[in-house]
Amino acid sequence: MSATYFVRIDGIKYGPIDADGLRKMAATRKLSRDDRVSRDGKKWVSAANVEGLSFPPVEPTLSA
């Protein structure tokens, strides 16, 4: 059985999401390093601490 996760983004809880879906969310910036992730919906960690996730580099913003 595949691992399932829940995510909390801007206070809204989503899931269950399978591991591939979670990786896709991170790769497409739908999940940020600071968003919260849980396996059981009770113990939450930052997405940056979830093994196997990689996030694209943050693009610098231009200041006027």
PDBQT receptor file of N, H, CA, C and O in Angstrom, charges set to zero:
ATOM      1  N   MET A   1       0.842  -1.182   0.000  1.00  0.00    +0.000 N 
ATOM      2  CA  MET A   1       0.000   0.000   0.000  1.00  0.00    +0.000 C 
ATOM      3  C   MET A   1       0.887   1.245   0.000  1.00  0.00    +0.000 C 
ATOM      4  O   MET A   1       1.890   1.311   0.711  1.00  0.00    +0.000 OA
ATOM      5  N   SER A   2       0.507   2.206  -0.792  1.00  0.00    +0.000 N 
ATOM      6  H   SER A   2      -0.308   2.153  -1.370  1.00  0.00    +0.000 HD
ATOM      7  CA  SER A   2       1.265   3.446  -0.922  1.00  0.00    +0.000 C 
ATOM      8  C   SER A   2       1.018   4.356   0.274  1.00  0.00    +0.000 C 
ATOM      9  O   SER A   2      -0.055   4.337   0.877  1.00  0.00    +0.000 OA
ATOM     10  N   ALA A   3       2.023   5.145   0.604  1.00  0.00    +0.000 N 
ATOM     11  H   ALA A   3       2.894   5.160   0.114  1.00  0.00    +0.000 HD
ATOM     12  CA  ALA A   3       1.888   6.111   1.693  1.00  0.00    +0.000 C 
ATOM     13  C   ALA A   3       0.906   7.196   1.282  1.00  0.00    +0.000 C 
ATOM     14  O   ALA A   3       0.865   7.598   0.119  1.00  0.00    +0.000 OA
ATOM     15  N   THR A   4       0.118   7.666   2.237  1.00  0.00    +0.000 N 
ATOM     16  H   THR A   4       0.152   7.339   3.182  1.00  0.00    +0.000 HD
ATOM     17  CA  THR A   4      -0.780   8.782   1.983  1.00  0.00    +0.000 C 
ATOM     18  C   THR A   4      -0.466   9.901   2.959  1.00  0.00    +0.000 C 
ATOM     19  O   THR A   4       0.016   9.667   4.068  1.00  0.00    +0.000 OA
ATOM     20  N   TYR A   5      -0.746  11.120   2.525  1.00  0.00    +0.000 N 
ATOM     21  H   TYR A   5      -1.137  11.310   1.625  1.00  0.00    +0.000 HD
ATOM     22  CA  TYR A   5      -0.423  12.315   3.285  1.00  0.00    +0.000 C 
ATOM     23  C   TYR A   5      -1.607  13.271   3.286  1.00  0.00    +0.000 C 
ATOM     24  O   TYR A   5      -2.507  13.191   2.449  1.00  0.00    +0.000 OA
ATOM     25  N   PHE A   6      -1.574  14.163   4.243  1.00  0.00    +0.000 N 
ATOM     26  H   PHE A   6      -0.843  14.227   4.922  1.00  0.00    +0.000 HD
ATOM     27  CA  PHE A   6      -2.471  15.308   4.279  1.00  0.00    +0.000 C 
ATOM     28  C   PHE A   6      -1.583  16.535   4.249  1.00  0.00    +0.000 C 
ATOM     29  O   PHE A   6      -0.477  16.517   4.789  1.00  0.00    +0.000 OA
ATOM     30  N   VAL A   7      -2.058  17.603   3.620  1.00  0.00    +0.000 N 
ATOM     31  H   VAL A   7      -2.956  17.617   3.181  1.00  0.00    +0.000 HD
ATOM     32  CA  VAL A   7      -1.304  18.846   3.601  1.00  0.00    +0.000 C 
ATOM     33  C   VAL A   7      -2.199  19.968   4.107  1.00  0.00    +0.000 C 
ATOM     34  O   VAL A   7      -3.418  19.936   3.936  1.00  0.00    +0.000 OA
ATOM     35  N   ARG A   8      -1.578  20.953   4.730  1.00  0.00    +0.000 N 
ATOM     36  H   ARG A   8      -0.588  20.979   4.869  1.00  0.00    +0.000 HD
ATOM     37  CA  ARG A   8      -2.298  22.139   5.202  1.00  0.00    +0.000 C 
ATOM     38  C   ARG A   8      -1.625  23.352   4.567  1.00  0.00    +0.000 C 
ATOM     39  O   ARG A   8      -0.470  23.669   4.851  1.00  0.00    +0.000 OA
ATOM     40  N   ILE A   9      -2.384  24.022   3.696  1.00  0.00    +0.000 N 
ATOM     41  H   ILE A   9      -3.323  23.764   3.464  1.00  0.00    +0.000 HD
ATOM     42  CA  ILE A   9      -1.887  25.180   2.967  1.00  0.00    +0.000 C 
ATOM     43  C   ILE A   9      -2.809  26.354   3.285  1.00  0.00    +0.000 C 
ATOM     44  O   ILE A   9      -4.015  26.284   3.048  1.00  0.00    +0.000 OA
ATOM     45  N   ASP A  10      -2.241  27.424   3.819  1.00  0.00    +0.000 N 
ATOM     46  H   ASP A  10      -1.262  27.481   4.012  1.00  0.00    +0.000 HD
ATOM     47  CA  ASP A  10      -3.031  28.604   4.208  1.00  0.00    +0.000 C 
ATOM     48  C   ASP A  10      -4.203  28.229   5.101  1.00  0.00    +0.000 C 
ATOM     49  O   ASP A  10      -5.290  28.793   4.976  1.00  0.00    +0.000 OA
ATOM     50  N   GLY A  11      -3.982  27.276   6.005  1.00  0.00    +0.000 N 
ATOM     51  H   GLY A  11      -3.099  26.818   6.106  1.00  0.00    +0.000 HD
ATOM     52  CA  GLY A  11      -5.003  26.889   6.968  1.00  0.00    +0.000 C 
ATOM     53  C   GLY A  11      -6.046  25.911   6.445  1.00  0.00    +0.000 C 
ATOM     54  O   GLY A  11      -6.926  25.494   7.197  1.00  0.00    +0.000 OA
ATOM     55  N   ILE A  12      -5.965  25.537   5.170  1.00  0.00    +0.000 N 
ATOM     56  H   ILE A  12      -5.250  25.875   4.559  1.00  0.00    +0.000 HD
ATOM     57  CA  ILE A  12      -6.927  24.593   4.593  1.00  0.00    +0.000 C 
ATOM     58  C   ILE A  12      -6.265  23.225   4.465  1.00  0.00    +0.000 C 
ATOM     59  O   ILE A  12      -5.149  23.102   3.961  1.00  0.00    +0.000 OA
ATOM     60  N   LYS A  13      -6.979  22.197   4.933  1.00  0.00    +0.000 N 
ATOM     61  H   LYS A  13      -7.885  22.297   5.343  1.00  0.00    +0.000 HD
ATOM     62  CA  LYS A  13      -6.457  20.833   4.928  1.00  0.00    +0.000 C 
ATOM     63  C   LYS A  13      -6.908  20.111   3.658  1.00  0.00    +0.000 C 
ATOM     64  O   LYS A  13      -8.084  20.148   3.296  1.00  0.00    +0.000 OA
ATOM     65  N   TYR A  14      -5.949  19.446   2.980  1.00  0.00    +0.000 N 
ATOM     66  H   TYR A  14      -4.994  19.416   3.274  1.00  0.00    +0.000 HD
ATOM     67  CA  TYR A  14      -6.216  18.675   1.774  1.00  0.00    +0.000 C 
ATOM     68  C   TYR A  14      -5.740  17.244   1.973  1.00  0.00    +0.000 C 
ATOM     69  O   TYR A  14      -4.779  17.002   2.703  1.00  0.00    +0.000 OA
ATOM     70  N   GLY A  15      -6.398  16.308   1.334  1.00  0.00    +0.000 N 
ATOM     71  H   GLY A  15      -7.179  16.504   0.740  1.00  0.00    +0.000 HD
ATOM     72  CA  GLY A  15      -5.942  14.930   1.390  1.00  0.00    +0.000 C 
ATOM     73  C   GLY A  15      -7.092  13.972   1.564  1.00  0.00    +0.000 C 
ATOM     74  O   GLY A  15      -8.240  14.380   1.742  1.00  0.00    +0.000 OA
ATOM     75  N   PRO A  16      -6.779  12.713   1.513  1.00  0.00    +0.000 N 
ATOM     76  CA  PRO A  16      -5.442  12.132   1.420  1.00  0.00    +0.000 C 
ATOM     77  C   PRO A  16      -4.834  12.295   0.021  1.00  0.00    +0.000 C 
ATOM     78  O   PRO A  16      -5.544  12.333  -0.984  1.00  0.00    +0.000 OA
ATOM     79  N   ILE A  17      -3.510  12.390  -0.010  1.00  0.00    +0.000 N 
ATOM     80  H   ILE A  17      -2.933  12.360   0.806  1.00  0.00    +0.000 HD
ATOM     81  CA  ILE A  17      -2.732  12.551  -1.229  1.00  0.00    +0.000 C 
ATOM     82  C   ILE A  17      -1.655  11.473  -1.217  1.00  0.00    +0.000 C 
ATOM     83  O   ILE A  17      -0.988  11.271  -0.203  1.00  0.00    +0.000 OA
ATOM     84  N   ASP A  18      -1.484  10.787  -2.332  1.00  0.00    +0.000 N 
ATOM     85  H   ASP A  18      -2.026  10.951  -3.156  1.00  0.00    +0.000 HD
ATOM     86  CA  ASP A  18      -0.432   9.756  -2.363  1.00  0.00    +0.000 C 
ATOM     87  C   ASP A  18       0.944  10.406  -2.518  1.00  0.00    +0.000 C 
ATOM     88  O   ASP A  18       1.046  11.602  -2.793  1.00  0.00    +0.000 OA
ATOM     89  N   ALA A  19       1.987   9.618  -2.340  1.00  0.00    +0.000 N 
ATOM     90  H   ALA A  19       1.904   8.647  -2.116  1.00  0.00    +0.000 HD
ATOM     91  CA  ALA A  19       3.360  10.134  -2.354  1.00  0.00    +0.000 C 
ATOM     92  C   ALA A  19       3.699  10.781  -3.688  1.00  0.00    +0.000 C 
ATOM     93  O   ALA A  19       4.366  11.816  -3.711  1.00  0.00    +0.000 OA
ATOM     94  N   ASP A  20       3.259  10.200  -4.800  1.00  0.00    +0.000 N 
ATOM     95  H   ASP A  20       2.717   9.360  -4.781  1.00  0.00    +0.000 HD
ATOM     96  CA  ASP A  20       3.530  10.801  -6.111  1.00  0.00    +0.000 C 
ATOM     97  C   ASP A  20       2.850  12.160  -6.231  1.00  0.00    +0.000 C 
ATOM     98  O   ASP A  20       3.440  13.104  -6.755  1.00  0.00    +0.000 OA
ATOM     99  N   GLY A  21       1.624  12.265  -5.754  1.00  0.00    +0.000 N 
ATOM    100  H   GLY A  21       1.144  11.497  -5.328  1.00  0.00    +0.000 HD
ATOM    101  CA  GLY A  21       0.907  13.529  -5.784  1.00  0.00    +0.000 C 
ATOM    102  C   GLY A  21       1.600  14.587  -4.949  1.00  0.00    +0.000 C 
ATOM    103  O   GLY A  21       1.657  15.755  -5.335  1.00  0.00    +0.000 OA
ATOM    104  N   LEU A  22       2.124  14.180  -3.808  1.00  0.00    +0.000 N 
ATOM    105  H   LEU A  22       2.078  13.231  -3.495  1.00  0.00    +0.000 HD
ATOM    106  CA  LEU A  22       2.833  15.112  -2.938  1.00  0.00    +0.000 C 
ATOM    107  C   LEU A  22       4.109  15.623  -3.620  1.00  0.00    +0.000 C 
ATOM    108  O   LEU A  22       4.421  16.812  -3.554  1.00  0.00    +0.000 OA
ATOM    109  N   ARG A  23       4.837  14.719  -4.270  1.00  0.00    +0.000 N 
ATOM    110  H   ARG A  23       4.583  13.753  -4.324  1.00  0.00    +0.000 HD
ATOM    111  CA  ARG A  23       6.052  15.118  -4.991  1.00  0.00    +0.000 C 
ATOM    112  C   ARG A  23       5.718  16.080  -6.133  1.00  0.00    +0.000 C 
ATOM    113  O   ARG A  23       6.444  17.047  -6.361  1.00  0.00    +0.000 OA
ATOM    114  N   LYS A  24       4.630  15.819  -6.846  1.00  0.00    +0.000 N 
ATOM    115  H   LYS A  24       4.040  15.033  -6.661  1.00  0.00    +0.000 HD
ATOM    116  CA  LYS A  24       4.215  16.703  -7.937  1.00  0.00    +0.000 C 
ATOM    117  C   LYS A  24       3.831  18.083  -7.412  1.00  0.00    +0.000 C 
ATOM    118  O   LYS A  24       4.151  19.099  -8.028  1.00  0.00    +0.000 OA
ATOM    119  N   MET A  25       3.139  18.113  -6.266  1.00  0.00    +0.000 N 
ATOM    120  H   MET A  25       2.879  17.288  -5.766  1.00  0.00    +0.000 HD
ATOM    121  CA  MET A  25       2.770  19.399  -5.676  1.00  0.00    +0.000 C 
ATOM    122  C   MET A  25       4.015  20.216  -5.347  1.00  0.00    +0.000 C 
ATOM    123  O   MET A  25       4.049  21.422  -5.592  1.00  0.00    +0.000 OA
ATOM    124  N   ALA A  26       5.032  19.570  -4.796  1.00  0.00    +0.000 N 
ATOM    125  H   ALA A  26       5.005  18.590  -4.597  1.00  0.00    +0.000 HD
ATOM    126  CA  ALA A  26       6.268  20.280  -4.458  1.00  0.00    +0.000 C 
ATOM    127  C   ALA A  26       6.982  20.751  -5.717  1.00  0.00    +0.000 C 
ATOM    128  O   ALA A  26       7.459  21.884  -5.774  1.00  0.00    +0.000 OA
ATOM    129  N   ALA A  27       7.057  19.897  -6.718  1.00  0.00    +0.000 N 
ATOM    130  H   ALA A  27       6.669  18.976  -6.672  1.00  0.00    +0.000 HD
ATOM    131  CA  ALA A  27       7.782  20.226  -7.951  1.00  0.00    +0.000 C 
ATOM    132  C   ALA A  27       7.127  21.362  -8.731  1.00  0.00    +0.000 C 
ATOM    133  O   ALA A  27       7.808  22.087  -9.456  1.00  0.00    +0.000 OA
ATOM    134  N   THR A  28       5.815  21.521  -8.588  1.00  0.00    +0.000 N 
ATOM    135  H   THR A  28       5.262  20.932  -7.999  1.00  0.00    +0.000 HD
ATOM    136  CA  THR A  28       5.094  22.557  -9.334  1.00  0.00    +0.000 C 
ATOM    137  C   THR A  28       4.756  23.769  -8.472  1.00  0.00    +0.000 C 
ATOM    138  O   THR A  28       3.952  24.616  -8.861  1.00  0.00    +0.000 OA
ATOM    139  N   ARG A  29       5.375  23.841  -7.303  1.00  0.00    +0.000 N 
ATOM    140  H   ARG A  29       6.028  23.153  -6.986  1.00  0.00    +0.000 HD
ATOM    141  CA  ARG A  29       5.203  24.972  -6.376  1.00  0.00    +0.000 C 
ATOM    142  C   ARG A  29       3.793  25.111  -5.801  1.00  0.00    +0.000 C 
ATOM    143  O   ARG A  29       3.434  26.178  -5.303  1.00  0.00    +0.000 OA
ATOM    144  N   LYS A  30       2.998  24.058  -5.862  1.00  0.00    +0.000 N 
ATOM    145  H   LYS A  30       3.289  23.191  -6.266  1.00  0.00    +0.000 HD
ATOM    146  CA  LYS A  30       1.681  24.089  -5.212  1.00  0.00    +0.000 C 
ATOM    147  C   LYS A  30       1.838  23.808  -3.726  1.00  0.00    +0.000 C 
ATOM    148  O   LYS A  30       0.939  24.091  -2.934  1.00  0.00    +0.000 OA
ATOM    149  N   LEU A  31       2.978  23.252  -3.354  1.00  0.00    +0.000 N 
ATOM    150  H   LEU A  31       3.708  23.022  -3.997  1.00  0.00    +0.000 HD
ATOM    151  CA  LEU A  31       3.332  22.981  -1.967  1.00  0.00    +0.000 C 
ATOM    152  C   LEU A  31       4.669  23.659  -1.713  1.00  0.00    +0.000 C 
ATOM    153  O   LEU A  31       5.641  23.415  -2.427  1.00  0.00    +0.000 OA
ATOM    154  N   SER A  32       4.716  24.515  -0.692  1.00  0.00    +0.000 N 
ATOM    155  H   SER A  32       3.925  24.713  -0.112  1.00  0.00    +0.000 HD
ATOM    156  CA  SER A  32       5.970  25.204  -0.384  1.00  0.00    +0.000 C 
ATOM    157  C   SER A  32       6.678  24.504   0.767  1.00  0.00    +0.000 C 
ATOM    158  O   SER A  32       6.099  23.656   1.445  1.00  0.00    +0.000 OA
ATOM    159  N   ARG A  33       7.916  24.866   0.975  1.00  0.00    +0.000 N 
ATOM    160  H   ARG A  33       8.386  25.555   0.424  1.00  0.00    +0.000 HD
ATOM    161  CA  ARG A  33       8.720  24.287   2.064  1.00  0.00    +0.000 C 
ATOM    162  C   ARG A  33       8.074  24.540   3.425  1.00  0.00    +0.000 C 
ATOM    163  O   ARG A  33       8.235  23.743   4.349  1.00  0.00    +0.000 OA
ATOM    164  N   ASP A  34       7.342  25.650   3.550  1.00  0.00    +0.000 N 
ATOM    165  H   ASP A  34       7.211  26.298   2.800  1.00  0.00    +0.000 HD
ATOM    166  CA  ASP A  34       6.759  26.026   4.838  1.00  0.00    +0.000 C 
ATOM    167  C   ASP A  34       5.363  25.453   5.076  1.00  0.00    +0.000 C 
ATOM    168  O   ASP A  34       4.856  25.526   6.195  1.00  0.00    +0.000 OA
ATOM    169  N   ASP A  35       4.736  24.887   4.053  1.00  0.00    +0.000 N 
ATOM    170  H   ASP A  35       5.148  24.828   3.143  1.00  0.00    +0.000 HD
ATOM    171  CA  ASP A  35       3.423  24.270   4.253  1.00  0.00    +0.000 C 
ATOM    172  C   ASP A  35       3.582  23.054   5.152  1.00  0.00    +0.000 C 
ATOM    173  O   ASP A  35       4.674  22.499   5.273  1.00  0.00    +0.000 OA
ATOM    174  N   ARG A  36       2.499  22.649   5.774  1.00  0.00    +0.000 N 
ATOM    175  H   ARG A  36       1.612  23.100   5.676  1.00  0.00    +0.000 HD
ATOM    176  CA  ARG A  36       2.551  21.558   6.744  1.00  0.00    +0.000 C 
ATOM    177  C   ARG A  36       2.055  20.259   6.119  1.00  0.00    +0.000 C 
ATOM    178  O   ARG A  36       1.118  20.258   5.320  1.00  0.00    +0.000 OA
ATOM    179  N   VAL A  37       2.701  19.148   6.498  1.00  0.00    +0.000 N 
ATOM    180  H   VAL A  37       3.462  19.149   7.147  1.00  0.00    +0.000 HD
ATOM    181  CA  VAL A  37       2.384  17.828   5.959  1.00  0.00    +0.000 C 
ATOM    182  C   VAL A  37       2.222  16.851   7.123  1.00  0.00    +0.000 C 
ATOM    183  O   VAL A  37       2.941  16.926   8.119  1.00  0.00    +0.000 OA
ATOM    184  N   SER A  38       1.264  15.934   6.979  1.00  0.00    +0.000 N 
ATOM    185  H   SER A  38       0.679  15.873   6.169  1.00  0.00    +0.000 HD
ATOM    186  CA  SER A  38       1.012  14.934   8.014  1.00  0.00    +0.000 C 
ATOM    187  C   SER A  38       0.693  13.593   7.377  1.00  0.00    +0.000 C 
ATOM    188  O   SER A  38       0.083  13.537   6.309  1.00  0.00    +0.000 OA
ATOM    189  N   ARG A  39       1.103  12.521   8.026  1.00  0.00    +0.000 N 
ATOM    190  H   ARG A  39       1.598  12.567   8.893  1.00  0.00    +0.000 HD
ATOM    191  CA  ARG A  39       0.718  11.171   7.583  1.00  0.00    +0.000 C 
ATOM    192  C   ARG A  39      -0.611  10.761   8.201  1.00  0.00    +0.000 C 
ATOM    193  O   ARG A  39      -1.366   9.995   7.602  1.00  0.00    +0.000 OA
ATOM    194  N   ASP A  40      -0.902  11.270   9.403  1.00  0.00    +0.000 N 
ATOM    195  H   ASP A  40      -0.289  11.893   9.890  1.00  0.00    +0.000 HD
ATOM    196  CA  ASP A  40      -2.094  10.821  10.112  1.00  0.00    +0.000 C 
ATOM    197  C   ASP A  40      -3.115  11.926  10.383  1.00  0.00    +0.000 C 
ATOM    198  O   ASP A  40      -4.161  11.669  10.980  1.00  0.00    +0.000 OA
ATOM    199  N   GLY A  41      -2.824  13.140   9.954  1.00  0.00    +0.000 N 
ATOM    200  H   GLY A  41      -1.974  13.349   9.469  1.00  0.00    +0.000 HD
ATOM    201  CA  GLY A  41      -3.732  14.260  10.197  1.00  0.00    +0.000 C 
ATOM    202  C   GLY A  41      -3.636  14.826  11.599  1.00  0.00    +0.000 C 
ATOM    203  O   GLY A  41      -4.418  15.701  11.969  1.00  0.00    +0.000 OA
ATOM    204  N   LYS A  42      -2.678  14.333  12.391  1.00  0.00    +0.000 N 
ATOM    205  H   LYS A  42      -2.043  13.621  12.090  1.00  0.00    +0.000 HD
ATOM    206  CA  LYS A  42      -2.519  14.787  13.777  1.00  0.00    +0.000 C 
ATOM    207  C   LYS A  42      -1.142  15.405  14.026  1.00  0.00    +0.000 C 
ATOM    208  O   LYS A  42      -1.042  16.481  14.615  1.00  0.00    +0.000 OA
ATOM    209  N   LYS A  43      -0.090  14.732  13.583  1.00  0.00    +0.000 N 
ATOM    210  H   LYS A  43      -0.171  13.857  13.104  1.00  0.00    +0.000 HD
ATOM    211  CA  LYS A  43       1.277  15.217  13.774  1.00  0.00    +0.000 C 
ATOM    212  C   LYS A  43       1.722  15.885  12.471  1.00  0.00    +0.000 C 
ATOM    213  O   LYS A  43       1.831  15.224  11.439  1.00  0.00    +0.000 OA
ATOM    214  N   TRP A  44       1.980  17.202  12.521  1.00  0.00    +0.000 N 
ATOM    215  H   TRP A  44       1.891  17.739  13.360  1.00  0.00    +0.000 HD
ATOM    216  CA  TRP A  44       2.299  17.984  11.335  1.00  0.00    +0.000 C 
ATOM    217  C   TRP A  44       3.758  18.421  11.359  1.00  0.00    +0.000 C 
ATOM    218  O   TRP A  44       4.290  18.782  12.409  1.00  0.00    +0.000 OA
ATOM    219  N   VAL A  45       4.397  18.387  10.200  1.00  0.00    +0.000 N 
ATOM    220  H   VAL A  45       3.965  18.094   9.347  1.00  0.00    +0.000 HD
ATOM    221  CA  VAL A  45       5.775  18.870  10.041  1.00  0.00    +0.000 C 
ATOM    222  C   VAL A  45       5.816  19.774   8.819  1.00  0.00    +0.000 C 
ATOM    223  O   VAL A  45       4.921  19.726   7.975  1.00  0.00    +0.000 OA
ATOM    224  N   SER A  46       6.848  20.593   8.725  1.00  0.00    +0.000 N 
ATOM    225  H   SER A  46       7.575  20.631   9.410  1.00  0.00    +0.000 HD
ATOM    226  CA  SER A  46       6.971  21.417   7.527  1.00  0.00    +0.000 C 
ATOM    227  C   SER A  46       7.340  20.514   6.351  1.00  0.00    +0.000 C 
ATOM    228  O   SER A  46       8.032  19.510   6.516  1.00  0.00    +0.000 OA
ATOM    229  N   ALA A  47       6.868  20.885   5.170  1.00  0.00    +0.000 N 
ATOM    230  H   ALA A  47       6.306  21.700   5.035  1.00  0.00    +0.000 HD
ATOM    231  CA  ALA A  47       7.128  20.083   3.978  1.00  0.00    +0.000 C 
ATOM    232  C   ALA A  47       8.624  19.932   3.725  1.00  0.00    +0.000 C 
ATOM    233  O   ALA A  47       9.060  18.926   3.166  1.00  0.00    +0.000 OA
ATOM    234  N   ALA A  48       9.410  20.922   4.131  1.00  0.00    +0.000 N 
ATOM    235  H   ALA A  48       9.056  21.739   4.586  1.00  0.00    +0.000 HD
ATOM    236  CA  ALA A  48      10.860  20.851   3.958  1.00  0.00    +0.000 C 
ATOM    237  C   ALA A  48      11.468  19.659   4.689  1.00  0.00    +0.000 C 
ATOM    238  O   ALA A  48      12.557  19.210   4.335  1.00  0.00    +0.000 OA
ATOM    239  N   ASN A  49      10.779  19.143   5.703  1.00  0.00    +0.000 N 
ATOM    240  H   ASN A  49       9.894  19.509   5.991  1.00  0.00    +0.000 HD
ATOM    241  CA  ASN A  49      11.289  18.022   6.493  1.00  0.00    +0.000 C 
ATOM    242  C   ASN A  49      10.787  16.668   6.027  1.00  0.00    +0.000 C 
ATOM    243  O   ASN A  49      11.075  15.655   6.664  1.00  0.00    +0.000 OA
ATOM    244  N   VAL A  50      10.038  16.625   4.922  1.00  0.00    +0.000 N 
ATOM    245  H   VAL A  50       9.804  17.447   4.404  1.00  0.00    +0.000 HD
ATOM    246  CA  VAL A  50       9.515  15.353   4.418  1.00  0.00    +0.000 C 
ATOM    247  C   VAL A  50      10.533  14.768   3.443  1.00  0.00    +0.000 C 
ATOM    248  O   VAL A  50      10.864  15.381   2.428  1.00  0.00    +0.000 OA
ATOM    249  N   GLU A  51      11.015  13.591   3.763  1.00  0.00    +0.000 N 
ATOM    250  H   GLU A  51      10.746  13.093   4.587  1.00  0.00    +0.000 HD
ATOM    251  CA  GLU A  51      12.021  12.928   2.943  1.00  0.00    +0.000 C 
ATOM    252  C   GLU A  51      11.465  12.639   1.555  1.00  0.00    +0.000 C 
ATOM    253  O   GLU A  51      10.331  12.185   1.407  1.00  0.00    +0.000 OA
ATOM    254  N   GLY A  52      12.283  12.911   0.543  1.00  0.00    +0.000 N 
ATOM    255  H   GLY A  52      13.204  13.280   0.664  1.00  0.00    +0.000 HD
ATOM    256  CA  GLY A  52      11.898  12.604  -0.823  1.00  0.00    +0.000 C 
ATOM    257  C   GLY A  52      11.274  13.757  -1.583  1.00  0.00    +0.000 C 
ATOM    258  O   GLY A  52      11.044  13.644  -2.787  1.00  0.00    +0.000 OA
ATOM    259  N   LEU A  53      10.993  14.871  -0.907  1.00  0.00    +0.000 N 
ATOM    260  H   LEU A  53      11.179  14.963   0.071  1.00  0.00    +0.000 HD
ATOM    261  CA  LEU A  53      10.438  16.019  -1.608  1.00  0.00    +0.000 C 
ATOM    262  C   LEU A  53      11.556  16.936  -2.060  1.00  0.00    +0.000 C 
ATOM    263  O   LEU A  53      12.514  17.170  -1.323  1.00  0.00    +0.000 OA
ATOM    264  N   SER A  54      11.434  17.453  -3.269  1.00  0.00    +0.000 N 
ATOM    265  H   SER A  54      10.656  17.263  -3.867  1.00  0.00    +0.000 HD
ATOM    266  CA  SER A  54      12.381  18.451  -3.734  1.00  0.00    +0.000 C 
ATOM    267  C   SER A  54      11.584  19.634  -4.271  1.00  0.00    +0.000 C 
ATOM    268  O   SER A  54      10.550  19.476  -4.920  1.00  0.00    +0.000 OA
ATOM    269  N   PHE A  55      12.094  20.802  -3.981  1.00  0.00    +0.000 N 
ATOM    270  H   PHE A  55      12.934  20.929  -3.454  1.00  0.00    +0.000 HD
ATOM    271  CA  PHE A  55      11.422  22.043  -4.329  1.00  0.00    +0.000 C 
ATOM    272  C   PHE A  55      12.273  22.800  -5.331  1.00  0.00    +0.000 C 
ATOM    273  O   PHE A  55      13.494  22.866  -5.182  1.00  0.00    +0.000 OA
ATOM    274  N   PRO A  56      11.632  23.385  -6.371  1.00  0.00    +0.000 N 
ATOM    275  CA  PRO A  56      12.418  24.184  -7.310  1.00  0.00    +0.000 C 
ATOM    276  C   PRO A  56      12.994  25.395  -6.604  1.00  0.00    +0.000 C 
ATOM    277  O   PRO A  56      12.429  25.859  -5.613  1.00  0.00    +0.000 OA
ATOM    278  N   PRO A  57      14.103  25.913  -7.092  1.00  0.00    +0.000 N 
ATOM    279  CA  PRO A  57      14.692  27.084  -6.467  1.00  0.00    +0.000 C 
ATOM    280  C   PRO A  57      13.729  28.271  -6.522  1.00  0.00    +0.000 C 
ATOM    281  O   PRO A  57      12.948  28.414  -7.462  1.00  0.00    +0.000 OA
ATOM    282  N   VAL A  58      13.803  29.100  -5.513  1.00  0.00    +0.000 N 
ATOM    283  H   VAL A  58      14.437  28.983  -4.749  1.00  0.00    +0.000 HD
ATOM    284  CA  VAL A  58      12.967  30.301  -5.462  1.00  0.00    +0.000 C 
ATOM    285  C   VAL A  58      13.564  31.308  -6.418  1.00  0.00    +0.000 C 
ATOM    286  O   VAL A  58      14.761  31.590  -6.384  1.00  0.00    +0.000 OA
ATOM    287  N   GLU A  59      12.710  31.846  -7.271  1.00  0.00    +0.000 N 
ATOM    288  H   GLU A  59      11.737  31.617  -7.299  1.00  0.00    +0.000 HD
ATOM    289  CA  GLU A  59      13.181  32.837  -8.230  1.00  0.00    +0.000 C 
ATOM    290  C   GLU A  59      13.275  34.196  -7.545  1.00  0.00    +0.000 C 
ATOM    291  O   GLU A  59      12.357  34.597  -6.829  1.00  0.00    +0.000 OA
ATOM    292  N   PRO A  60      14.378  34.903  -7.761  1.00  0.00    +0.000 N 
ATOM    293  CA  PRO A  60      14.514  36.226  -7.110  1.00  0.00    +0.000 C 
ATOM    294  C   PRO A  60      13.481  37.206  -7.672  1.00  0.00    +0.000 C 
ATOM    295  O   PRO A  60      13.112  37.142  -8.844  1.00  0.00    +0.000 OA
ATOM    296  N   THR A  61      13.034  38.095  -6.819  1.00  0.00    +0.000 N 
ATOM    297  H   THR A  61      13.333  38.147  -5.866  1.00  0.00    +0.000 HD
ATOM    298  CA  THR A  61      12.104  39.119  -7.255  1.00  0.00    +0.000 C 
ATOM    299  C   THR A  61      12.876  40.394  -7.551  1.00  0.00    +0.000 C 
ATOM    300  O   THR A  61      13.879  40.700  -6.905  1.00  0.00    +0.000 OA
ATOM    301  N   LEU A  62      12.397  41.115  -8.521  1.00  0.00    +0.000 N 
ATOM    302  H   LEU A  62      11.583  40.866  -9.046  1.00  0.00    +0.000 HD
ATOM    303  CA  LEU A  62      13.029  42.389  -8.881  1.00  0.00    +0.000 C 
ATOM    304  C   LEU A  62      12.377  43.500  -8.090  1.00  0.00    +0.000 C 
ATOM    305  O   LEU A  62      11.152  43.592  -8.017  1.00  0.00    +0.000 OA
ATOM    306  N   SER A  63      13.199  44.339  -7.503  1.00  0.00    +0.000 N 
ATOM    307  H   SER A  63      14.194  44.264  -7.562  1.00  0.00    +0.000 HD
ATOM    308  CA  SER A  63      12.642  45.471  -6.775  1.00  0.00    +0.000 C 
ATOM    309  C   SER A  63      12.738  46.711  -7.663  1.00  0.00    +0.000 C 
ATOM    310  O   SER A  63      13.696  46.896  -8.413  1.00  0.00    +0.000 OA
ATOM    311  N   ALA A  64      11.729  47.537  -7.551  1.00  0.00    +0.000 N 
ATOM    312  H   ALA A  64      10.951  47.387  -6.941  1.00  0.00    +0.000 HD
ATOM    313  CA  ALA A  64      11.680  48.737  -8.405  1.00  0.00    +0.000 C 
ATOM    314  C   ALA A  64      12.457  49.875  -7.817  1.00  0.00    +0.000 C 
ATOM    315  O   ALA A  64      12.517  50.953  -8.409  1.00  0.00    +0.000 OA
TER     316      ALA A  64
